[in-house]
């Protein structure tokens, strides 16, 4: 999962990361909230905005390609 974390931080490999995480989900490696693949999937669809005082505001982030593949 270290490689997927690096790709996630690069922001350039969204397609690669999406395919990797979808295959992890299909294989059952992202079915628990404490699994690294689950957390990365959640990060891909969540936008966190710093609102000061060490607080963040979370809201859904559009990932239409990922969402489409999840529901097919």
N, C-alpha and C positions, 0 to 999 in steps of 0.2 A: 504494500500500500504506500510505501515511501515514494515510489515512482509516480503514482497517481497524485500524491500530494504536491510533488514538484510540478507536474503538468498543470494542476489546478492553480498554483501560484503564478505560473507563466501567463495565464489568461489567453494564450495563443493556441492552446491545444484543446479547445472545448469539444471538438468533434471526436478526438482521440479519447479524451476523458469520458465523454458521454457513452461511447461504445464500450469502453472498459467497465464502467459502472453498471451499464445495462447487462453485460455478460455476468458480472458479479451478482447482480440481482437475480438473473435467471438461474444461476448455479446455487442460489441460497446463501451466498456469502454476505448479503446485505439485508437480512431479514430481522435482525435484532438492532435495537436502538443504540447499543454500545459497540456495534461493529464499525470499523473504519469506513467501509464502503457506504454504509447507511448514513454516516455523518457527512461524508462528501456529497452524497446525493442531496441531502438536506441543505447543505451549504450552497449547492448550485441553484436551488430554487428559493433561496432566502436572501434578501437584501438587508444588510445591517448598516445603519447610519449612526455615526457618533453624534450624540446630542449634548455632550459635555458632562462634566462631573463623573467621568468614567462610566457613563451609561450609554447604551445603544438602543436604537429603535429598530425592530425587525418587521419586515413586510414581505409579501410574496414578490418574487422576481420572475419575470417572463422567461421561460425556457421552452418555447413552443415546440421545438424539435424533440427535446427530451420528453416533454409531456405527451406528445403525439406517439412516440415510440413506447412509452409506458402503458398507454391505453389501447394499443393495437393487439 
